[in-house]
């Protein structure tokens, strides 16, 4: 089986998800403050949801079309969140998605991890474009994208429904020729 490459930054290690991560995945993703800002994390979040995510990561790696990383503290190896690239190979592009556990918010960790995953996408996967999106009420995710050189390319009005409310979604993109705008990792 193909192995997910390990990426490192100043404070983080991005590596494969493991079964040992399941309890923390359930705890952190089960926090509605995390789930409400995402399109894909259900609430409530239970063990079968975490196992589904681990299987999604495994299948994506086998298919060479979805690379899902656990975000870990570089010193302690503690699980902190997740980040992935879902590839559209025929267009040489991918969509970036991420979430971070609430105890780690506001420290620049997602910005740091995003830079590493973008470099991986352009450098190792040969992508020409990486896109990302966020629910408009989640301005922090938009800041992560902007800090990584992404440009807002559009606004999808009432694109998704969450907790009985319709939400606008902002779409961002970064081209391979713009990689010099990335912060150092």
C-alpha positions in Angstrom: 0.0 0.0 0.0 1.2 3.5 -0.8 2.2 5.6 2.2 1.1 9.1 2.8 4.2 11.4 2.9 4.9 13.2 6.2 5.1 16.9 6.0 6.7 19.0 8.7 6.5 22.7 9.6 8.0 24.7 12.4 5.4 23.5 14.9 3.5 20.7 13.2 3.8 17.3 11.7 1.3 16.3 9.1 0.9 12.6 8.8 -1.5 9.8 8.2 -4.6 9.3 10.4 -4.5 6.3 12.7 -7.0 4.3 14.7 -5.4 5.6 17.8 -6.6 9.1 16.8 -10.3 8.1 16.9 -11.0 9.2 20.5 -9.6 12.6 19.9 -11.2 12.9 16.5 -14.6 12.2 18.1 -13.9 14.6 20.9 -12.7 17.5 18.8 -14.9 17.1 15.7 -17.9 16.4 18.1 -17.6 20.0 19.4 -20.4 21.9 17.7 -18.1 25.0 17.6 -15.9 23.1 15.2 -18.7 21.3 13.2 -20.9 24.4 12.6 -18.1 26.0 10.5 -17.7 23.1 8.1 -19.7 21.5 5.3 -18.7 17.9 6.0 -18.5 17.4 9.8 -21.9 16.1 11.1 -23.2 17.0 14.5 -23.4 15.0 16.7 -20.2 13.3 15.6 -19.7 9.8 16.8 -17.1 7.0 16.5 -18.6 5.6 13.3 -18.0 9.1 11.7 -14.4 9.0 12.7 -14.0 5.5 11.3 -15.6 6.6 8.1 -13.1 9.5 7.8 -10.2 7.1 8.4 -11.5 4.8 5.6 -12.0 7.8 3.3 -8.4 8.7 3.9 -7.2 5.1 3.2 -9.3 4.9 0.0 -8.2 8.3 -1.2 -4.6 7.3 -0.8 -5.2 4.0 -2.7 -6.9 5.9 -5.5 -4.2 8.6 -5.5 -7.0 11.2 -5.5 -7.5 12.3 -1.9 -4.7 13.1 0.5 -5.9 13.5 4.1 -3.4 14.5 6.8 -3.7 14.5 10.6 -2.4 17.8 12.0 -0.2 16.9 15.0 1.9 18.8 17.5 5.5 18.4 16.3 6.9 17.8 19.8 4.2 15.6 21.4 2.6 14.1 18.3 -0.9 14.9 19.7 -3.7 15.0 17.2 -5.1 18.5 16.6 -7.2 18.4 13.4 -7.2 17.4 9.8 -6.4 18.8 6.3 -6.8 17.3 2.9 -6.5 17.8 -0.8 -9.2 16.2 -3.0 -7.8 16.0 -6.5 -9.4 16.6 -9.9 -6.5 15.1 -11.9 -8.0 15.8 -15.3 -7.8 19.5 -14.5 -4.6 19.4 -12.5 -6.3 21.0 -9.6 -7.4 20.1 -6.1 -9.7 21.4 -3.4 -8.2 22.1 0.0 -10.3 21.4 3.2 -9.3 21.6 6.8 -10.5 21.8 10.4 -8.7 22.4 13.7 -9.8 21.5 17.2 -11.0 24.5 19.2 -8.2 24.4 21.8 -5.7 25.2 19.1 -7.6 28.1 17.4 -6.0 31.5 17.0 -2.3 30.4 17.0 -1.7 30.4 13.2 -1.4 26.6 13.1 -3.9 26.2 10.2 -2.1 28.9 8.2 1.2 27.0 8.8 -0.3 23.6 7.8 -2.0 25.1 4.8 1.3 26.4 3.4 2.9 23.0 3.7 0.0 21.2 2.0 -0.1 23.8 -0.8 3.6 23.2 -1.4 3.0 19.5 -1.4 0.2 19.9 -4.0 2.2 22.0 -6.4 5.5 20.3 -5.8 4.8 16.7 -5.4 1.4 16.3 -7.1 2.1 18.6 -10.0 -1.1 20.6 -9.6 -1.6 23.9 -11.4 -4.4 25.2 -9.1 -5.6 24.7 -5.6 -9.0 26.0 -4.5 -10.7 26.2 -1.1 -14.0 27.5 0.2 -15.5 28.5 3.5 -18.8 29.4 5.0 -18.9 33.2 5.0 -19.6 33.3 8.7 -16.3 31.6 9.3 -14.0 34.6 8.6 -11.0 32.8 10.3 -10.9 30.3 7.4 -10.9 33.1 4.9 -7.9 34.7 6.7 -6.0 31.4 6.4 -6.6 31.4 2.7 -5.6 35.0 2.3 -2.5 34.6 4.4 -1.5 31.7 2.0 -1.8 33.9 -1.1 -5.1 32.7 -2.2 -7.5 35.1 -3.9 -11.2 35.2 -3.5 -12.6 34.1 -6.8 -16.3 34.2 -6.0 -19.2 34.1 -3.7 -21.8 31.3 -3.9 -25.0 32.6 -2.4 -27.0 30.3 -0.2 -24.7 27.5 -1.3 -25.2 25.3 1.7 -27.6 24.6 4.6 -26.4 24.0 8.1 -28.4 23.8 11.3 -31.5 25.0 9.5 -29.9 28.1 8.0 -28.7 28.8 4.5 -25.1 30.0 4.2 -23.1 31.9 1.6 -19.8 30.3 0.7 -16.7 32.2 -0.5 -14.4 30.4 -3.0 -10.6 31.0 -3.2 -7.9 29.9 -5.6 -4.2 29.9 -5.9 -2.2 29.1 -9.1 1.1 27.4 -9.2 2.8 30.5 -10.6 1.7 32.4 -7.4 3.5 30.0 -5.1 6.1 32.6 -4.2 3.4 34.4 -2.2 3.3 31.5 0.3 4.7 32.0 3.8 7.8 30.0 4.7 7.1 26.7 6.6 
